[in-house]
């Protein structure tokens, strides 16, 4: 089809088929029956979340702390009192090894909060998710965890301050997991995550829910963009705002983190915003970090911050991720190769009206977007009605050349 570019646009290009580029990421984008391992701080809701996940997927739930106590014939506090923390950690590692070996498919395995303190356990968990398994970090606001644990006297006391324990373990939790689920419940007793939101998350990350396939069968589809500083404040009107939409876009660059005066918002704040949105709307989420040159608020040079936020989106299992093709190639390839079951919207915006639909100047951007996107999004400017006609002609050409790849082509402006 590259030769046909000369006919409508008169351009000379050397092409690379997007199917070849996407082979690496596509191999992980499939339904998985591998067991899900849940990690996280004590009191974050691992057991509750794990039980619900098992019920939703029809799998068996195993609490590894309970299994350890059954194996040892003693409660964990008694083991620590009689034999010390080192012996407990040895038993904990042995139980994890055995569970991963014997219950590697269609099980939900909830680990103890301190399993990441063991180097060998961290390696086991990392190897498991690198081999295609799911290790899910269940998170909850640390203040809520502290409040919850004050009334739970059934667990051994921490040797160190709880906040210090969290700060020490946090990088290990991230290293050992490839997904994370943020619980929005703040009560001291009820820490059950909203069932619908958890169900959509699990079905997406295990490949059982394909939002794009459901949307593609429609002749017309729409999404609504949330340009609010705090999703929680808008939650009561989300249902009304999103009427008739097929997806909801979270503009991360427009969020205002109360703990930070400037961009970017913290990872914890963004994770909580995704969680609130997932629990407030049943629509698929489009995660967008729009840079300034593309019409957004995120500084153009903040490549590392943008990369980290995009990785967070993949870890949180959003259905769609907007990826600006103006980002550095290493960022584009990294996100594309890590996307798993998230679909990428490869986008380019031209708010300054430097490109033309009719001259062929949009073609290189379309071709680059093909390399990384499951969906293509191109946004230009219309100064006259003829600009809109040229856009329709471009869109028609693109759909003829690649009918299986949806394209969103939009003109901004009063025309």
N, C-alpha and C positions, 0 to 999 in steps of 0.2 A: 504493500500500500504506500510505501514511501515514494515510489515513482509518481503516484497520483498527486502528490503535493505540488508538483510543478504545474499542474493544470489549473487549479483554482487560485493558487497563491504565487506561483512563479518563484518558488524557493528551492534551493539545493541543500539537502540534508542527508547525513548518514544516520540510519536508525538502528535502534536496538529494541527487539520485541519485549514488551513489558512482561510477557508470560515468563521469559527466562529470568528476568530480574527478580520476580516475585516467587521463584521456586523455593528459595531458602525460607522465607517467612510462611509460605503456604503449608509447609510440611508440619507445622505446629498448629495450624488452624483446622482442627478436626475434633470430632467427638472423642472424649477420653473417658475410659473406665478405670484409670489408675486412681488409687486411693488418694484422698485429700488429707494432708497432715495439718493440724491446726496448732499454731504456737502463739504466744503472747503473755503478757504479764498476768500474774495471779489476780483474779477479780475482774479481768477484762471481759469475761463472758464466753470463754472457750468451750466449756461444757454445755452451756445453754445453746450456743450457736451450733456446736457440733451435733447435738441431738436434733435440732431443727433441720440442719442440713441433711442428716441421715434420713429423716422422715420425708423431706422434699425429693430426694434422689432415689429413695427406696433402697438405701444401702444400710449396712450395719454400723452402729456407732460403738467405738471402744474408747473409754477414758483410760489412758495409760497409767495415771496415778492409781486408779482403782485396780487395774491389772497388776501393777507392782505390789500393792498391798495384798492382793489375793495370792500372788506368787510367794511373797515373803512371809505371809501368815501374820503380819503385823501392820498397824497403821503407820503412816509416814512419820507422825510425831514420835511414835515409839521407836521406830528404826533410828531416827536421828538421836534420840535420847540415849539409846542403848549402844549404838555403834558409830555415831558421828555423821557429819555431812559427807565426808569422802566415801563412806560405804553406801550411803543413800545415792550419791551420784553414780557410783559403779553399778548399782542395781538399775537405776534409771536408764543408763546407757544400754545395758543388756536387754531391758524390756523394749526399748526403741528398736534396737537391731533385730530382735526377733519379730516384732510387729511388722516392720517394713518387709521382712523376708516372707512371712507367712500370710500377711494381710495386705498385700500390695495392690489389690484391685477391689473396687466397690466397697471400701471401708472408709469411715471418717475416724481418724486417729487424733485424739486431743492430747497433746503433751502437757507436762507440767511446766509452769512458768520459767523455771530455772534450767531447763534442758540445754539452753544455749550457752550456759556456763561451761559446758563440757566440750573441749575442742573436737574430740572424735564425733560427738553428736552433731556439731555444726557441720562437719564434713559430710556426714551421712545425709543430713537434710539438704545441703547444697547439691550433692550428687543426685539426690532424688529429683529435685525440681529441674536440674540441668538435663536429666534423662527424660523429661516430659511429664514428670509428676507435678502435682499442685501442693505447694506449701503455703498456707494462708495465715497471714499475721492478723489476728483479731485485735483491734485497737479500741480504746476508750479513753476519754479524757482522764489524765492522771489524777486530777482532783476528785473525780467521781470514784476512781478506784480506791483512793485513800479513804474516802468516806465509807465506801462499802466494806473495806477490810476492818474498819474500826468496830463493826458489829459482828464480824465473822471470827469467832474464837476457835474454830475447828482446825485451823491451819497453823503450822509452826511459824513463830515470829521471825521476821527478817533480822539478820545480823546487822545489816547496814540500814541507813535511812532509805525509805522507799523511793524517794525521788532520786537519790544517788544510784540505787539499783536500776531504775529505769534508764538513767543516762548511760550507765555502763553497758546495759544489755541492748539498748536501742540499735547501735550499728550491727550487732549480731543478729537481731531479729530481721533487719533489712537484708543482711547478707544471706540468711538461711531461707528466705521466702521469695516467691515470685508473684504473690498476690497479697492484697490486704483488704480487710473489711472493717470499716469504722462503724462502731455502734453508736447510735445517737441517743440511746436511753441514758438518762442522767439520774434515775432513781437509785436509792441505796439498796433496794431489794430486787426490784424488777429490772433485769438487765437483758431481757429478751429482745433481740433485734426485730424490727417489723418484718413479718413473714413474707409479704409480697416483694419487698425490696431485696431481701436475702435470696428469695427464689429466682428473681430475674438475674441477680448477680451470678448465682451458681450455674444457671442454665447457659449464661453467656460464656463464662470462663471454661465450662466443660464442653462447649460446642453444641449444646442442646437447643439453643435459641439463636436463630439467625435473623436479626432484625432487618438487615438489608434485603434478604430474600423476600421477606414479608412486604416490604415497602415497594420493591421493584415490580410487583404484580399490579400495582395501581397505575392508572393512566396519569394521574397528577398526585404529587406528594408535597408536603409542606413541613417546615420546621419553624418554631418560634424561638427567638433569641432573647435570653435573659440578660439585660444590661443593668443589673441591680448590684449594689455594693455588698448586699448580704442576702443570701437565698432564704434564710430563716424568716426574715422580715416579709418576704414576698410569698412565703408558703401558703398563707390563707387564700390567696387569689390565683394560685398557679393553675388550678383546675379550670377556672374561667378563662384565664389568659390563653391557655393551650388548646382550647376547643377547636377541633378541626385539624390539629397538627399531628404529624406522624413522628416527630422527634422534638426534643427541647435542647437548645444550645446553651451551655454554661460559658459565659465570657469571663474567663479567669483573670484576664488582664484588667477587668473593670471591678473586680472584687476589692473591698477595702478591709484589710485586716486591722482590727482595733488595736493589736499589739505592735503594729508597724505603721510608720507614717508615710512610707513610700513603697513602690513596687520592688520586688515581687512579694506577694503574700506568703506567709510561711506554709510549709508542707502540711502541717497539722491543721491549719485553718482551711486550706483548700480541700483536704481530705474530709473535713467535717462538712464543708459545703456540698461536696459530691454526695455525701451520705444523706444530708437533709433533702437534697433534690431527688435522690433515688427513693426516699421514703414518702415524698410529697407528690410525686408524679409517676405514673406507670409507663410513661413514654421513654423510648431509648434516649440516652444522653449523648450529645455532641460536645466534646471537650475542646475548647478553643482558647489559645493564648495568642492574641493578635498583636503584632508588633506595630510600632509607630509608623513606619514607612508603608505598612499595609492597611493603615487606617485605624490602628488600635492604640493602646496605651503603654504596652511593654517596650522598654528601650530596645532599639535595634541591635545594639552591641551586647545585650544580655543573653548571649547564646547558651552559656552554661546554665543559667537560671531557667531559660525556656526548655532546655533539654531535660533538666531535672523534673520540671512540671509535667512534661509530656510522658516521661517515664512513670511518674506517679499515676497519671491517667491510665496507662497500660496495667499497672499494678492493681488499680481499683476496678479493672474490668469494664470500663465504659464501652458502650457499643460502637461509638464513632469518635475518631480523633482527627481534628483539623491540623494538617501539617503544611506549613508554609514552605513552598519549594525554594524560597529565597534564603532559607537557612543553609549553613555550611553542609557540604556533602557528607561529612562524617556523621553529622547529626541525623540527616535524612536517612542514611543507610542504617544507622544504629536503631532508629525507631522502626523502620520498615522491617528489619530482621527480627525485632522483638515483639511485634504486634500481636502474635498469636491469634485469638479470635476477635480482636478489635479490628474494625474496618477503618481504613485511612481515607480521609477526604483531603486529597492533595490540592492545595489552593494557591492562587495568586491574585492579588488585588492591585488595581492600577488607579488609585484615587486621583492621581495627577494627570490622567488622560494622556499618557505617553504612547499608548498602544492603539492599534486600529484593527477592527475585526475584518476589514476588507482588504488590507494591504498585505496580510500574512505575518505581521509582527507579533500576533498572538500565538502563532504556530509553534515556535520553539518552547514557549512556556507550556503549551498543551502537551507537547512531546515529553518534556521533563516530568510533568505531572503524571503521565502514563507510567513512568518508571516506578513510581512509589504509591500511586493511589488506587484504591478500589472504586473510588468516586473522584471525579474531577470537578473542581469549582474554580471558575474564572469570573472575576468581577471587574467590569470596565465602567466607562462614563459615556453617557449619551448627551450630545449637545443638540442633535436634531433627530427627527423621526427616522431618517435614513440609517442612523447608527443602530437603531433597534432592528431594522430589517437586515442589516449586515450581521448582527449577532445571531439572528435566526438562521441565516444561511450558514454561518460558521458552525452553529450547533448541529444543523442538519448534516453537514459534511462530517463532523466528528462522530456522530452516531452511525453514519454509513460506514466509516472507516473502522470503528470499534463498537459495534452494536451491543456488546455485553458489558461495556463500561459506562455507567451513567454519567452524565455531565450536567452540572449546574452552571448556567451562563446567565449573568445578570448585568444590567446596565444601571448605574446610579445617575442621578440628576433629575432636573425638573421635566425633561422630555420623556 
